[in-house]
């Protein structure tokens, strides 16, 4: 599922943005097509730009880059200061480049004229960063949407505008996924997708083609390691015999590619039916290591694990990502 960051773009004392960002986050939380994360610039106290592009020498830059990298799109909550966007927001945008590229962005602005002039400038900046700014926008006037210019009380028409903005950000973030992934990452994601398809079809031969002959697997079932593709498939054969229908869900798959090797991690959940009873399964942590062998990506190592309670030694099977 894609992740959308809601960026609170002001750090000014007495800012109205916290109320607006909470409203956006609450409304976004009603949706089921994306995950949303509030990103407050107060939590990322960046100095005036002190990096060269892509170098990331400082910890504050690396932390900011990691926060932005995990998002697929953004909604920026911004006031208008002196006919422009806040300097702290412009500075935060300038710190990064690759982490912004090929991601969608929408705007919720507020101010004397709804913050529209701030957004006009932000659209130009985001275009230079190779982002896709959506057309829908929420513009909140301090005169009509804030009681005594202080307490945020949006009208229903603002809710409709926000829903439309969220619709467009989610849709474009999803559509741009292939560009963000790049050809090799897209190929690896298809590889993981084939594993899911093979499990659902209970197709051991299809699964065999996805692993190297000498794959080493650290699975949740004993022994400590399964060496070779036959040993790996023996585990799946046992599950396919025991259960009637089997499905597998993958969440938060993250991949890194470097030449002919790659690795990824995600959360996975096996669900199945047994004697007609649906068994929801438990979420596990999964890691994949790939090598490109004779022009084809193959899994050479995987590991699946569950957390455990150190005081009892028992696995903890009721956690969710």
N, C-alpha and C positions, 0 to 999 in steps of 0.2 A: 504494500500500500504506500502511496506517495506521502511525503511529509511536507507540510507548508509551514514556514516560519512566519509568525506575526511579529514584526519588528517595531518596537516602541522607539520612535526616532527622536525623542527629546529627553534631556537630562536636567532641564531647568527646574529650579525649586518652584513648587506650586504648580507644576505642569498639570494640564487637564488630560494629558495623554493616557494616564493610567486608567481613568474611567472609560475612555474610548476603547483602549486595547482590551480591557476586560469584557466590554460589550461584544467586540469582535470575536474574542476567544470563546465566550459563552455561546454565541450564535453558531460559530463554526463547529463547536463540539456536538451540535445536534446532527451533524452530517455523518454519513457512513462511508463516504467515498475517499476520505483522506484523513491523515492524522495531522494535528496542529500543535505547534509549540510556540509559546510566547518567548520572544528574545528581547530583553530589555537592555538598552545600551548602558544603563547604569551598572549592569553586571559585567560589562566589558569596557573598563576605563582605559581606552586607547589614548596615548599621547598624540600630539600633532605628528603627522605622518613621518615615521622614522625608519622606513624600510625602502629598499629598492624592489622593483617588481619581481615577485616569485622567490625572493631570497629567504624571507621569514626567519630572521636571525633571533628575534625576540620571542619570549614565551607568550607575551600578550597577543602577538600576531598569530602564533600557532594556535592558541586557544580560540581566537576569533575565526580563523580559517576553518577549524574543525567544526565549529558551531554552524557556519554557513554551508560547509560542504555536505553536511548530513541532510540538508533540506533540498527539495526538488522545486520549490517555488516560494513566493513571499507575498505577504500583504504588509505594506508599510503604513503605520499610523504616524502622521506627521502634522505638526502645527506649521503656521506660516509666521516667520519672524522677519520683519523689515522687507516684505515682498519676496521672501526667499525661504528655502528650507533651512533647518537648523545646521549650524556649522558642524556639530558633532555627528550628524547623520552623513553629511558630505564626506567628512573625514573617514568614517567607518566604511563607506563605499569605496573610497580611494585605496584603502589598505590592501584590497584583494582584487583579483581579476578572474583567474580560472574558476574560482569557486562560485562566481556569479554567472558565468557564461552559460547560455542555452537554458536558462530558467525563466519562468514566467513571474511577473510582478504586477500587483495591483495596489491601489492607493486608497486610504481612508484619511482625509485631511480635515483640519478644523482651523478656524480663525475668523477674523472680521468679515472676510468675503469667502468663507468656507475653505480657506487654504489652497485655493485653486492656483494661485501664482507660484506657490511652492512646488506643487505637483508638475506644473509646466516645466520647471527647471529640472526636476527629478527625472522626468521622462527623457530629456536630452542626455542626462548623465547615464541613465540605465541603457539607453540605446548605444552609447559609446562602449559600455561594458558588455555588449552583445546579449542583452536580456530582451525578453518579449514583454512589453508593457501592454496590459489589456485595456480595452477602451472604457469599460464601465468603471465608475469612480464614485465614492461616497464623499460628499462635500458637506461639512457640518458648520453652520454659522454659529458663532458665539452669541449672536443676538436672539436667534429663534430656538436653538437646541440646547442652550445652557441657561438654567435658571440663575438669575443674578450674575450671569457670565461665568458661573462657577460650577454648578451642579449639572451634570450631563443628563438630559432627559430627551432622548431621541424620539421622533415621531415614527409612526408605522411606515411611512414612505421611505424613511431611512433604512428600515429593515429590508424592504424590497430591493433597494439599491445595493445593500450589503450582500444579500443573497445572490444577486446577479454578478457582482464582483467576484465573490467566492466561486460561483459556477465557472466563470471564465478563467480564473487562476488555476483551478483544479483541472479543467479541460486542457488548457495549454501546457500545464506542467506535465500532464500525462502524455500529450502529443509529442513533447520535446524529449521524452525519455530516450529515444533512440539516438538523438544527437548527443546527449550527455554521455551516453554509454560508450560511444565509439565502436568501431567494427569488432574489435577483439572482445571487448566486454560484452557486447550484444551476443556474440557467439557463445561465450561462457554462460550467459543467462539462458540461452536456448538449451545448452547442455543440461543445466539444472532442471529446466522445464521438461526435458526428455526423461530425466529420472522420475519426476512426478508422474508423467504419462505412463512410464513402464510399471511403476508401482500400482497405479490405478488399474492397468490392464493385466496385472500379474504376469508380465511378460519377462521371464528371466533372460531370454536371449537378447531382447532389446536392451536390458540393463547391462548384460555382459559387454556389449559394444562400447559402453561409456567408461569402462575402467581399464587400466593397464593390466597386463597378465600378472604382474608382480605387485599389485596394489597391497598396501598394508592398511588394515582398517582397525581402529579402536572403537568398537561398537558398545552399546549399552549391554548387550548380551555377552556372557562369558564365551571363550577365555579372554585373557587380557588383550590379545591381538589375534586378528585373522589375517593370515598371510596368503596372498594369491587370490585371483578372482573367483575361483571355485569356492574357497572358504567364505568369501564375502557374500556370494550368492546363496550359500547354504542358509544364512540367516534369513534372507528374504524368502526363500523356499519354505522355511518353517512358518513364517508369518502368513504366507499365502495359503498354506494348508490349514492353519489354525483358524483363520478368519474367513468369512464369506465374501464380503465386499471390503475393499481397502481404498482409502484416499490418503493423500499427503498434502499438507499445506506448508508453504515456505513464507516467512516474513523477514523483512529487514535484511535482505541479501546485500552484502557489501563485497566488492571484488577489487583486487589490485592485480594489474598485469605488468610484467617486466620481461620483454623478450619472449622466450619460450617457456617461461614458468609463470604461474599465477596462483593466488590463493584467495579464498573467500570464506566468509562466516555468515551465519544466519540463525534464525530460530526455525525449528521444524516440528510439525505435529502429525503423528499417524493416527487416523481415525478409522474405525472399522465396525462391522457388524458381526456378532457371534450369536448363533441360534435366534436370529431375528432381532436381537437387541442392539441398539446403536451404542457404541462405546466411543466417547469423545476423545479419548487419548490424553496424553500429557505433552506439554511443550518441552523440547530438548534444545540443547545448544549444539550446533553442527559447524564443523570446519572442513573445508575442502582444499586440497593441494592438487594443482594441475601441472602437467607437462605437455608440451606440443611434441608429439612423436609421429614422425613420417607425415607431417602436415596436419595432424588431427589432435585436438585437445583431448586428453584422457585424465581421469582422476587416478593419481598415484598414491594418495593417502587421504583418508577421511577419519574424523573423530566425532563421536556423538557422546554427550554427557548430560547428566542432571546434577543440580546442586545437592548437597547433603547437609544435614544438621550435624554439626561437629559434636554436639553433646550426646546424641543418640546413635550416630552412625547411619541413620535412615535417610534415604533419598527424599527430596522434597519435590513432589510431583504436581503441586497445585498452583505453581507460578505461571503468570502469563506475561508476554512481552508488552 
